[in-house]
């Protein structure tokens, strides 16, 4: 016989009901407590590395000019008389330092080096000589070094400027004896966080002037595939540009975000998330482009999947963007020449709603007649695709698979300028 039946027989039906209510009163909080415990995010701790790492994916070019009067500079050790010397100024890190006088020295028959007056005392001291090497690139025409600029305060003692010298390379604005130098302008604070027993590399854009790191408003990255590097490509799921938001990364089977990055305490705190918190659409060559809904300029609700069976050029752009407007003549030519061969263009317009009437008029006047999506309808698409630079363009095939993200250094078909027309002519059926 059940316990509840014995209880009713001994104490009566009403007492039995009161006992059941009492059990439920205790059971509900216990269940809620168990639910809350399971919902508590797990935290992972880590520390920063002692040195900043230059951002080698964001380089500016500087043209060095011939420098023949060595009496204008003091040297701890003067270069050999047969050396070719050019000079320029490296832009310093985001501090109050002035531009850094830098000399590129090319001795006859020896590897080149740079002298950079990083302490701004007008003397090229022995510790201000930085040897250039081509070991990392393996290219005899690309020489590189890291110039360390001392910092007076803060967690880091120096700020790195990555320098690349392109030997025998000329640009339109360069003279015959000029030299082309590329330099980094940003650096990352890097560290390692223990995530599920594995050390994981993380990084955050660091401004020495601000001294603090705000993971909700900076460029940041996490080594998601465990290869020891962070892929900085703009479509990479390992990198992001936070704009007043919590960015969730996928690390193996885990989903994490940075809760705190404290340089003063040398502490990085990350927290776990559910898979549902991961909103990023991972765009990869050969993978199917995620379907999405949008509203066109006529107010009609549409979907990307409506374009199946066509080659679709998806172009994130705006009239406010000069480089975007410069691409429009090529897009117009592409639409005119290749629509009969199965091409459609989907403009992902980023102009604010209040100027939409003027944008429509401008497009009609310039005969730019392909489908355009309104900004309000694609804000979530822009966020999930992590679009932060414009124009951003990708090409998908009739099955909806990505055949180019416009990353020409990776061997993908170019989607810019005259090369766009060449790519389409090669890819689309005749």
N, C-alpha and C positions, 0 to 999 in steps of 0.2 A: 504494500500500500504506500502511495506517495506521501511525502512529508506534509504537503499542502492539505491533503484530505484529513490527516491526523490533527493538524492545527485547527481546521474548521470544526471538527467533531469536539475537540476539547474546549476551545475558547469561543466558538460561535462564528457566524458568517461576518458580522460587523467587524469583529476584531481581526478576522482574516483580511478584510479589505484594508483596514488601517495598517496592518503589517506590510501588505503589498505596496501601499503608497509610500511607506517609510523606506522600503527596499529601493523603490524607483528614485526617491529623493536622493539616496546615496549613490545610486548607479549612474545617474545623469552626469553629476560633476566628475565622477571617475572617468566616464567615457570622454567627456570634454577634455579632461586633463591629458588622457592618452593621445587625443587628437592634436592638442597643442604641442605636446612633446615631439610628436612625429613631424610637426611643421617647423620646428626650430631649425634654423639654418646652421650648418656646420661651418666652422671657421678654420682657415688655414693660415699659418704664420710664415713669415720669411724676413730676410734682411737685404739691404742694398749692398752692391759691390762698391769698393772704395773709389772707383774711377768712372767718370761719365764716358759714354760711347757716342761718337759722332753719328749723326744721321746721314748716311752715305747716299740715301735715295732722294735727297733734297739739296741739289748743288746749284750754285750761281757761278757764272763765268766771269773772269777778270782778265783783261788783256795787259800783259807786261810789256813795257817799252824798253828799248836799249838804254843801258846805264853805263856811261863811259867815264864819268868823272868820279873816281873812287875817293877823292879828297873830301867829298860831301858827307861821307860816312866814316865813323871810326870802327875799326875791326880789332877783335882780340887776336885774330890771325887773318891777315890779308889774303884774298884769293890769288891763285897763280896768275901771272901776267898773261898767259895764253888763254885764260878762261873767257867764255862769252857770258856776259852778265846783263840780265834784264831786270827791271824793277816794277813793282806794282804795290797796291795796298790791299791787304786782306781785311774784309769786314770783320770786326771783333764780335765776340758773343754779345748777347743782349745785356750789356752792362754799360757803364758810363765811359768805357775806354774809347780812345780815338782810333781811327783806322791804323792798322799795323804796317809800317814800312817793311816790305819783304823783297829780298833779292833772290832770283833764280840764277844759280851759278852752274855753268856747264864747262868743267875743265876738259882740255883736249885729251881724248882717249880714256876718260874716267867717268864713273857714274855722276849724274848731276845731284845737286843738293840745294836746299833753300836756307837762307839766313833771314830770320824774322825778329824784329825788335819788339818782342812780346812784353818786355817790362817798360817800354817807352822811354828809355834813358838815352836814346840816340847813339848807342854803342851796340855793335853786333858782338855780343859776348860768346864765349866758347859754348855755353849751354843753349845758345840760340841758333845753333846749326842743326838742321834736321835733314838726315840723309834720305834721298829718294830711292825707292826700290820698285822693280817691276815684277817681283816674285809672285805677288798675289794675283795679278791679272794675267801674267804669262805673256803679255803683249809687249814687244820691245819698244813700242811707241807710246805706251802709257806708263808713267812713273808716278809714284804716290808716296805720301808721308802724312803723319799726323803732327800738327803744330800745337803744342800745349801752352795755353795762355794762363798764367797764374791768377788765382782768385784769392782775395785777401780774407774773405770770411765765408762762412757756410760749411756744409758737410763736405763738399768737394774742394780739393786744393787747386785744381786746374780745369780749364775748359778746352776740350779738344776741337781743333779745326782740321778736318780732313782735306788734304790738298792733292789734286791730280794735275799732272803736267802732260799735255798731249803734244808729243814731239812731232814736228813737221806737219802740224795741222793748222790750216789757215781759215779764217772767217772773212766775210766781206769787209768788215770794218777794220781789219788788221793790216798793218804794214808788213813789208817783206821780212824785217828782222824782229817782228813782234812775236810773243809767245802766248799760247792759250793756257790759262790756269783755271781749273774748277775748284771751288771750295764749298765745304758744308757751312750751313748757317744755323743749324740746330743740333742739339745733343739730347741723348736719353739718359735718364737715371735708370740703371738696370739692377735687378736683384733676382734672387731665387726664392720660391715659395714651395713648401712641402705640401703637395696635393696628393692625398691618398698614398702616402709613402714614397712619392717620387718628386725629386727636385725639378721645379718647372721655372723656366726663364720668363720674366716679365719685364716690361719697360714702360717709362712714362716720359713724355716731353718735359724738359727741365729748363726753366728760365732762372738764371742766377739772380736776376734783379728781384724776382718774386720770392725766391728762397723756399717757398712751399709748393707742394704738388696737389693739385685738385683733380682727382681721377674722373670727376664728372664733367670736366671742361678742359681736355687736353688730348693730344695724340697719345695713344697707348697701344700696347700689344702683349700677347701671351703666346708662348710656344705651344700650340694646340696639338701638334702631331708628334711632339717629343723628339724632334731631330736636333735639338740644341740651338736652333736658330728661329728668328721671328721673321716671317715673310712680310715685307712691307708693301707689297703690291696693293693698289687701291681696291682690288676685288678680293684680296686675301682675307679669309675668316680669322686670321691671326692678328690683324691690325684694324684699328678703328680711330675715328676722330670723334671724341665725345663732345656733344654740344648740350651742356646742362642736362645730362642724362646718365643713368647707370647702364653701362655697356656690359652685356653678358657674353662670355666667350665659351666655346666648347673645347674642353681639354680631355681628349680620349672620350670616355663615356660620362664625364663630369661636366657640369655647367657652373661657371664661377664668375663673380665680378669682384672688383676691388672695393672693399669697404673703407680702407684707410691706407694712405702711403705717407708715413711720418718720418721725415728726414732727421728731425731733432732726436727722436727716440730710435732711429734706425730700425724701423719696424714697418713691415707690409702685412696688412690683414686682408685676406680674401674670404668671401663667403660663398656657400653653395646655393644653387638654384635648382628648381625643377626644370625639366626639358621644355615645359610650356613657356618658361620665361625667355627662352632663346628665340628671338624674333628675326635673326639674320637670315636672309636668303643667300645661300652660298652659290655663287655664280662660277661655274667651271666649264672649261672647254669640253665639248662633247656631251655635257649634261643638258637635261631639259630645262628651259627657262621657266621659272615659276609663273603660273597663270595669275592674273590679277584683273580687277575691275577698274574702270575709269569712266569719266564723263567727258564726252567730246565737246568741241566748241559750239555745237548745235544743241547741247543739253541732253543728248542721248546717252544712256548708260551702255557701255560696251565692255568687251573682255578681250584680252590678248589672244585667247584661244580661238576667237572668230577669224583670225588671220591664218589658221592652219591651212597648209597647202601652198603658202606663199613664203618667199624669203622676206623677212621683216627686219628693217633697220630701225632700231629703237634709239632715239636721240634725246637725251636729257639736255635742255637748252633754255635760254631766255633772251629776250631782246635787250636786257640790261647787260648782257655778256658780250664783250667785243669779239673774242675768239669764236663764240657761237655764231655771231652774225657773219663773220668772215667765211664760215663753212657753208652758209646757206646757198650761195651760187653753185657749189659742187653738189649739194643735196638736190637742188632744183634740176641740175643736169642729170643726176642719177635717176630721179623720178621720171624725167622725160624719156631718157634712153632705155631704162631697164624695167619700167612698169610692164611693157609688153612681154618681157621675159620672166615675169613672175615676182617682181619686187613691189613691196609696199613699205612706206615709211610711217612710223608712228612717232610724232613729236611729243615729248614729255615736257610741256611748257611750264616754266617756273615763274612766270610773271604774276604779280599779285592780282587778285580778282578785280580790284577797283580800276585797273587799267586794261582789263580784258577787251572792252569795246575798241579801244585804240589799237590794240594788238591785232584783233580780227581785221580791222580796216587796213592796217599796214600789210598783213599777210596777203589779203585779197589784191591790194594794189601791186604787190610784187609777184603775184601769181605763184604763191607758195601754197599749194592747194591740198597737200596731203593731210591725213588725220592728225589732229592735235588734241591732247588731253589737258584738262584744266588742272591747275595747281592744287586746288582744294581736294580733288578726287585722287591725287597720287601722292599726297604727303606720306602716307604709310609705306608706299612703294619706295619712295626716296629714302625713307628711314631704314627699311629692311634691306635694301640694296646697298646701303651705306654710301650714297652718292654725295660727295662733298666738293667735287671739282667739275667745272663745266667748260666746254661740252664733254659729256660722257656718252659714248656710243657703243652699242653692241649689235651683232648681226646673228639672227637665228635662221635656221633652214626650214623647209616646209613641214618637217616633223616636230618643230619647236625646239630643236637642239641648238645650243650655242656653237657657232662656227668661228666667231671672232669677238674678242673683247678689246680689239684695237691695240693689243700689246705687241708692237712690232719687234722690240728686243727679244721677245720669246718666240719669234717666228710666225706670229699670227698675221693674217691679212690686214693691211693698213686700212683704216676707215676715215682718213683725213685727206682733204684737198684732192688734188689730181689722182693721188694713189687710190682713193676710194673708187674712182671710176675704173681703174685698172683691176682692182680686186674684184669688183662686181662682174666685170667682163670675163674674168677668169673663172669665177665660181658659178655664175648663173648659166643655165642651159641656153644654147643658141637656137 
